[in-house]
Amino acid sequence: MNPRVKKIILLLLAAALLFGSGQFQKSLNHDRDALGLTRTAVLEDAPPVLAFTTVALGGFRGLISNFLWMRANDLQQDDKFFEAAQLADWITKLEPTFASVWVFQGWNMAYNISVKFKDFPDRWRWVQRGIELMRDEGLRYNPNSVDLYRELAWQFQHKMGANLDDANMYYKSQWAGEMRNFFGPNGTNFDLLLNPPDATARTNVAEFRDKFKMDAAFAKQVDTEYGPFDWRLPEAHAIYWGARGLEAAKENSDKVKADDLIKLRRIIYQSMLQAFHHGHIIVDPFTRNVSLGPNLELTPQVNAAYEQMMAEDAGMRDNIAKAHRNFLRDAVYFLYEDNRVTEAAKWFKYLGDKYPDKTIVDGQPDSLPKNLTLDEYAVAVVQIDIGETSQERVTAAVQGLLTRCYYDLATGQDDRYENLKRLAIKVYERYTEKTSKANGGKRIPLPPFDTLNKTVLRALLDPQNGTPYAARAELVTKLGLPSSLLEPAAATTNAVENIPANSVSAATNSPAQ
């Protein structure tokens, strides 16, 4: 065959094959779209570097990513965290649409790397970076990823909200400082976010939206449905991102598994329980120290959440029921302790109707007598917690209750003062009555109540090691005690020892000895 003719035929064949492959590529592209394998669509507004890595490198991205994963692991093993973090950034840019990559890198920074640093501010920076990586970048390329929303919520619930990291209070304080700008000094004000009256407020709303990627209207909706919360604390934000995950799941329902939805709901319910236990910020007016206490306003919502959870997760119903019962026990005691006796009685009845076995200690069905009253139940909670046959522990518990009641009195919480004082007396009387009948009354008795009370007052009114002067002045005034108790140490000690018994009894309703 003529070589020239042969070349022409080969050229025509090559052209035909190229045309055919082009047509076949259209079919492949259509199938890729239908199967959700096309990744470039979500990267339309990607930064130039990311656009280059996802398009120009093509199939080599996988090989490069594998090498970077191994290299990052080696660097982290050698405690070269900043270099490893840079490689993590490259890895996520090579695999932007794989949500699990963002989840792992965010979790690795917040958990594995952060704890390698001793200084709390250094730890906080890594925790922040882990959250920002998932929230600011991961969700940008995976807006409907249930896994990302769940992990983001978990960071707030567990890393910041729980107390397993010894820097947890530092995390909480830093986050509260950030959120105070948006939700006010009490963490409950949505007005300026929803209806900004001026340019400054509108700038604040823009920062809330652009920096923290939060929608004020949706946050208000979450607070209405599950709250009220103090939005300076991380539990509220765990619930927010869990709820956002549920919304994203609705938009991507054909690709979401039932187990994924259950995990999101558990994050919400568990965070609600945490908020119930320590969702209220308490600022000591004398020392300005901050502590966390129960958010008792959440009691109905947490109860409803447990009821819903048992209905939706039949496989875990028994375990959820045990947790529900434990919550109700705590709710009754916390409300009683806060002198909200009417509410405590309501939930005590609900507890009895729902779970007739009111045992406080699992596995001990007779740990409480039948048909006990609310007062008896509250005392039993304290007694079982401290070990009702231990003279030392009961003494410490009575003194602890007295200390708390007096400090509440100094800070203006008169209702809590009255109830804790009454509870201390009941615990004392129950132990005295029970031990007087045991072994012929030979068990070691408690010190006289008057003695315990004076010991507590002496410690609180000590000018050197007691409460601040303003708190001592409040106690002396409200209890009608001698003003000499505010004098220097030597005089104070003598004054405490010489407090008339009737004065102490009047102040504490001391039980008869």
C-alpha positions in Angstrom: 0.0 0.0 0.0 1.1 3.5 -0.8 2.7 5.0 2.3 0.9 8.3 1.7 -2.5 6.6 1.5 -1.7 4.6 4.6 -1.0 7.8 6.6 -4.3 9.3 5.4 -6.2 6.2 6.5 -4.5 6.3 9.9 -5.2 10.0 10.4 -8.9 9.4 9.5 -9.1 6.5 11.9 -7.5 8.6 14.7 -10.0 11.4 14.0 -12.9 8.9 14.1 -11.6 7.4 17.4 -11.2 10.9 19.0 -14.7 11.8 17.9 -16.1 8.5 19.3 -14.3 9.0 22.6 -15.7 12.5 22.9 -19.2 11.2 22.4 -18.6 8.4 24.9 -17.2 10.9 27.4 -20.5 12.7 27.4 -22.2 9.5 28.4 -19.6 9.0 31.2 -20.1 12.5 32.5 -23.9 12.0 32.5 -23.5 8.8 34.5 -21.0 10.4 36.9 -23.5 13.2 37.6 -26.3 10.7 38.2 -24.2 8.7 40.6 -22.9 11.7 42.5 -19.3 11.2 41.4 -18.7 14.6 39.9 -16.8 16.8 42.3 -16.1 20.0 40.4 -19.6 21.4 40.7 -19.2 22.3 44.4 -15.9 24.0 43.8 -17.1 26.8 41.6 -15.9 29.5 44.0 -12.8 27.7 45.2 -9.5 29.6 45.9 -7.0 29.4 43.0 -4.7 27.0 44.9 -7.6 24.6 45.5 -8.9 24.9 41.9 -5.4 24.0 40.7 -5.0 21.0 42.9 -8.5 19.6 42.1 -8.3 20.1 38.3 -4.7 20.3 37.1 -3.4 17.4 39.2 -6.2 15.1 38.1 -5.6 11.5 39.0 -2.3 12.3 40.7 -4.1 13.9 43.7 -4.6 10.4 45.2 -0.9 9.5 45.1 0.1 13.0 46.5 -2.5 12.8 49.2 -1.3 9.3 50.3 2.2 10.6 50.6 1.1 13.7 52.6 -0.9 11.5 55.0 2.1 9.4 55.8 4.4 12.5 56.1 1.9 14.3 58.4 1.7 11.2 60.7 5.5 11.0 60.9 5.7 14.7 61.8 3.1 14.5 64.5 4.9 11.5 66.0 8.0 13.7 66.2 5.9 16.5 67.9 6.4 18.7 64.8 2.8 19.9 65.0 2.9 23.1 63.0 4.4 21.3 60.0 1.9 18.6 60.4 -0.9 21.2 60.5 0.4 22.7 57.2 0.3 19.3 55.6 -3.3 18.8 57.0 -4.3 22.0 55.1 -2.8 20.6 51.9 -4.5 17.2 52.4 -8.0 18.8 52.8 -7.3 20.9 49.7 -6.5 17.7 47.7 -9.7 15.9 49.0 -12.1 18.8 49.7 -15.3 16.8 49.1 -14.5 13.9 51.4 -16.2 14.9 54.6 -14.3 12.3 56.6 -11.0 14.1 55.8 -12.3 17.3 57.4 -13.7 15.4 60.4 -10.4 13.6 61.1 -8.2 16.7 60.7 -10.5 18.8 62.9 -10.7 16.1 65.6 -7.0 15.5 65.4 -6.2 19.1 66.1 -8.7 19.5 68.9 -8.0 16.3 70.7 -4.6 14.8 69.8 -2.5 17.9 69.2 -4.1 20.3 71.7 -3.3 18.1 74.7 0.4 18.1 73.8 0.6 21.7 75.0 0.7 22.5 78.7 -0.4 26.2 78.5 -4.2 26.6 78.2 -4.1 29.4 75.7 -2.0 27.2 73.4 -4.5 24.4 73.8 -7.4 26.7 73.1 -5.8 27.8 69.8 -5.7 24.2 68.5 -9.3 23.5 69.7 -10.4 26.7 67.9 -8.5 25.7 64.7 -10.2 22.3 64.7 -13.6 23.8 65.0 -12.8 26.5 62.3 -11.5 23.9 59.9 -14.7 21.9 59.9 -17.1 24.9 60.3 -15.5 27.5 58.0 -14.0 25.2 55.3 -15.3 21.7 55.6 -19.0 22.7 55.5 -18.3 25.1 52.6 -17.5 22.1 50.3 -19.8 19.6 52.1 -22.8 21.7 53.1 -25.1 18.6 53.5 -22.6 16.3 55.4 -24.3 14.9 58.4 -20.9 13.6 59.7 -19.4 17.1 59.7 -22.4 18.6 61.6 -22.3 15.8 64.1 -18.5 16.2 64.7 -18.8 19.9 65.0 -21.6 19.5 67.6 -19.5 17.0 69.4 -16.6 19.4 69.7 -18.8 21.8 71.6 -20.6 19.2 73.7 -17.6 17.1 74.6 -14.3 18.9 74.1 -15.6 22.3 75.4 -18.7 21.4 77.4 -17.5 18.3 79.3 -14.8 18.4 82.1 -12.5 15.7 80.8 -9.9 18.2 79.6 -8.4 20.1 82.5 -8.5 23.2 80.4 -12.2 23.0 79.9 -13.1 26.0 82.1 -10.6 28.1 80.1 -12.3 27.0 76.9 -15.7 27.9 78.3 -14.5 31.3 79.5 -12.9 32.2 76.2 -16.0 31.1 74.3 -18.3 33.0 76.7 -16.2 36.1 76.1 -16.7 35.8 72.3 -20.5 35.1 72.6 -21.1 37.9 75.2 -20.8 40.4 72.3 -23.8 38.9 70.6 -26.1 37.6 73.3 -25.5 40.1 76.1 -24.2 39.7 79.6 -26.8 37.0 80.4 -26.4 35.0 77.2 -30.1 35.2 76.4 -30.7 38.3 74.3 -31.6 37.8 70.7 -33.1 41.3 70.1 -29.9 43.0 68.7 -29.2 40.1 66.4 -32.7 39.8 65.0 -33.5 43.5 64.9 -30.2 45.5 64.7 -31.2 49.2 65.4 -28.0 50.9 64.1 -24.8 50.4 62.0 -22.9 49.1 65.0 -25.5 46.4 65.6 -25.6 45.5 61.9 -21.8 45.1 61.9 -22.2 42.8 64.9 -24.8 40.7 63.0 -22.5 40.4 60.0 -19.6 39.2 62.2 -21.9 36.6 63.8 -22.9 35.4 60.4 -19.5 35.6 58.6 -17.0 34.7 61.3 -19.1 32.1 63.3 -21.2 31.0 60.4 -24.4 31.2 62.5 -27.9 32.2 61.6 -29.5 34.3 64.3 -33.0 33.4 63.3 -32.3 29.7 63.4 -30.5 30.1 66.7 -33.7 31.7 68.1 -35.7 28.8 66.7 -33.4 26.3 68.4 -33.7 28.2 71.7 -37.5 28.3 71.4 -37.7 24.6 70.7 -35.1 23.2 73.0 -34.2 26.0 75.4 -34.0 28.5 77.0 -30.2 28.4 77.0 -27.3 30.6 78.0 -25.7 31.1 74.6 -22.4 31.9 76.1 -22.0 28.3 77.0 -20.9 25.5 74.5 -23.9 23.2 75.0 -26.3 25.7 73.3 -23.9 25.7 70.2 -23.7 21.9 70.3 -27.5 21.8 70.0 -27.4 24.5 67.3 -25.1 22.5 65.0 -26.9 19.2 65.8 -30.2 20.9 64.7 -28.4 22.3 61.6 -27.3 18.8 60.8 -30.9 17.5 61.0 -32.0 20.3 58.6 -29.2 19.3 56.2 -30.3 15.7 56.4 -33.8 16.7 55.2 -32.2 18.2 52.0 -30.2 15.1 51.4 -32.6 12.5 52.7 -31.9 9.9 50.0 -28.2 9.6 51.2 -28.7 9.8 54.9 -28.9 6.7 57.1 -31.3 6.3 60.0 -28.3 5.7 62.3 -26.9 9.1 61.3 -30.1 10.9 62.3 -30.1 9.0 65.7 -26.5 10.2 66.3 -27.5 13.8 65.7 -30.5 13.6 68.0 -28.4 12.0 70.7 -26.0 14.9 70.5 -28.9 17.3 71.0 -30.4 15.3 73.9 -27.1 14.8 75.6 -26.2 18.4 75.3 -29.6 19.4 76.8 -28.9 17.2 79.8 -25.5 18.8 80.2 -27.1 22.2 80.0 -29.5 21.2 82.7 -26.7 20.1 85.0 -24.4 23.1 84.4 -26.0 25.5 82.0 -26.2 28.4 84.4 -23.3 30.8 85.0 -22.9 31.9 88.6 -20.7 34.9 89.4 -19.7 35.2 93.1 -20.5 38.9 93.9 -17.7 39.0 96.4 -14.7 37.3 94.8 -15.9 37.6 91.1 -15.1 33.9 90.7 -17.3 32.0 88.2 -18.8 28.6 88.6 -21.5 26.6 86.8 -24.8 25.5 88.2 -28.0 23.7 87.0 -30.3 25.4 84.5 -33.5 24.3 86.1 -35.7 26.1 83.5 -34.8 23.2 81.1 -36.5 20.5 83.2 -39.7 20.2 81.0 -37.7 20.3 77.8 -35.2 17.7 78.8 -38.0 15.4 80.0 -39.7 15.8 76.7 -36.5 15.1 74.8 -36.1 11.8 76.7 -39.7 10.9 75.9 -39.1 11.6 72.2 -35.8 9.7 72.2 -37.4 6.6 73.7 -40.1 6.7 71.0 -37.6 7.2 68.1 -34.8 4.8 69.2 -36.6 1.6 70.2 -33.4 -0.5 70.2 -32.0 1.6 73.0 -35.2 2.2 74.9 -34.2 0.4 78.1 -30.9 2.3 78.4 -32.6 5.6 77.6 -35.2 4.9 80.2 -32.5 4.4 82.9 -31.0 7.7 81.9 -34.4 9.3 82.0 -35.0 8.0 85.5 -31.6 9.3 86.7 -32.5 12.7 85.2 -35.8 12.8 87.0 -34.1 12.0 90.3 -31.7 14.8 89.8 -34.4 17.2 88.7 -36.4 16.5 91.9 -33.4 17.0 94.1 -32.1 20.1 92.4 -35.5 21.8 92.4 -36.0 20.9 96.1 -32.6 22.2 96.9 -33.4 25.5 95.1 -36.6 25.8 97.3 -38.8 25.3 94.2 -40.8 22.8 96.3 -44.0 22.9 94.2 -42.1 22.0 91.0 -40.1 19.4 92.9 -43.3 17.8 94.1 -44.7 17.8 90.6 -41.7 16.0 89.2 -41.5 13.7 92.2 -45.0 12.5 91.5 -44.2 12.1 87.8 -41.1 10.1 88.8 -43.3 7.8 90.9 -45.9 7.3 88.2 -43.3 6.7 85.5 -40.9 4.6 87.5 -42.6 3.2 90.6 -39.1 1.9 91.7 -37.6 5.2 92.9 -34.3 3.6 93.9 -31.4 6.0 93.9 -28.8 3.3 93.6 -29.2 0.9 90.6 -29.3 -2.7 91.6 -30.7 -1.9 95.1 -34.5 -2.1 94.8 -35.0 -1.6 98.5 -32.7 1.4 98.9 -35.7 3.6 99.5 -38.9 2.8 101.5 -42.2 2.8 99.7 -44.5 5.8 99.8 -41.8 8.2 101.1 -42.5 11.9 101.1 -40.6 14.5 99.1 -38.7 15.6 102.2 -37.7 12.1 103.0 -36.6 11.5 99.4 -34.3 14.6 99.4 -32.7 13.6 102.6 -32.3 10.0 101.3 -30.4 11.4 98.3 -27.9 13.1 100.5 -27.6 10.1 102.9 -27.0 7.5 100.2 -24.5 9.8 98.4 -22.5 10.2 101.5 -22.9 6.8 103.1 -25.5 7.0 105.8 -23.5 4.9 108.4 -20.3 7.0 108.2 -20.2 9.5 111.1 -17.3 11.4 109.4 -19.0 11.7 106.1 -22.4 12.7 107.6 -20.6 15.3 109.7 -18.9 16.7 106.6 -22.2 16.7 104.6 -24.1 18.6 107.3 -21.3 21.2 107.5 -21.1 21.4 103.8 -24.9 22.1 103.6 -24.6 24.7 106.3 -21.7 26.4 104.5 -23.6 26.5 101.3 -26.8 27.8 103.0 -24.9 30.6 104.7 -23.1 31.7 101.6 -26.4 31.7 99.7 -27.8 33.9 102.5 -24.9 36.3 102.0 -25.4 36.5 98.3 -29.1 37.2 98.6 -30.5 33.8 97.7 -32.7 33.6 100.8 -34.9 30.7 99.4 -31.9 28.5 98.9 -30.6 29.4 102.3 -33.8 28.3 104.0 -34.1 25.0 102.1 -30.4 24.0 102.5 -30.6 24.9 106.2 -33.7 22.7 106.6 -32.0 19.9 104.6 -29.0 20.0 106.9 -31.2 19.7 109.9 -33.1 16.8 108.4 -29.9 14.9 107.5 -28.7 15.4 111.0 -31.9 14.2 112.6 -32.2 11.2 110.3 -28.7 10.0 111.2 -29.2 10.6 114.9 -32.5 8.7 114.9 -31.2 5.8 112.8 -28.0 5.3 114.8 -29.6 5.6 118.2 -31.6 2.4 117.4 -28.6 0.5 115.9 -26.5 -1.7 118.1 -28.2 -0.4 121.2 -27.2 3.1 120.5 -23.5 2.3 120.6 -22.5 3.9 117.3 -20.5 7.1 117.4 -22.9 10.0 117.6 -22.6 13.2 115.7 -21.3 16.3 117.5 -24.1 18.5 118.8 -25.7 20.5 116.0 -24.9 23.7 117.7 -21.2 22.8 117.7 -21.3 22.0 114.0 -23.0 25.2 113.3 -20.5 27.3 115.2 -17.6 25.5 113.5 -19.1 26.5 110.1 -19.7 30.1 111.2 -16.2 30.4 112.6 -14.7 29.3 109.3 -16.9 31.7 107.3 -16.3 34.7 109.5 -12.5 34.2 109.9 -11.0 37.5 108.7 -7.9 35.7 107.4 -9.2 32.6 105.7 -13.0 33.1 105.6 -15.3 34.8 103.2 -14.6 38.4 101.9 -15.5 41.2 104.3 -18.6 42.2 102.4 -20.0 38.6 102.7 -19.1 38.5 106.4 -20.9 41.8 107.0 -24.0 40.4 105.2 -24.0 37.3 107.4 -23.6 39.2 110.6 -26.4 41.6 109.7 -28.9 39.0 108.4 -28.3 36.6 111.3 -28.4 39.3 113.9 -25.0 38.3 115.3 -22.6 40.5 117.3 -20.8 43.1 115.3 -17.6 42.0 117.1 -17.5 39.1 114.7 -16.1 41.5 112.1 -13.2 42.5 114.3 -9.6 41.2 113.9 -8.8 37.5 114.2 -8.3 37.2 118.0 -11.5 39.0 118.8 -13.4 37.1 116.2 -12.4 33.7 117.5 -13.6 34.7 121.0 -16.8 36.2 119.7 -17.7 33.0 117.8 -17.1 30.9 120.9 -19.3 33.2 122.9 -22.3 33.3 120.5 -25.3 32.6 122.7 -26.9 29.2 122.0 -30.3 30.8 121.5 -28.9 33.1 118.9 -27.5 30.2 116.9 -30.7 28.3 117.3 -32.8 31.2 116.1 -30.6 31.6 113.1 -30.6 27.9 112.1 -33.7 26.3 113.7 -31.4 23.8 115.4 -32.8 20.4 116.2 -33.1 19.4 119.8 -30.1 17.6 121.1 
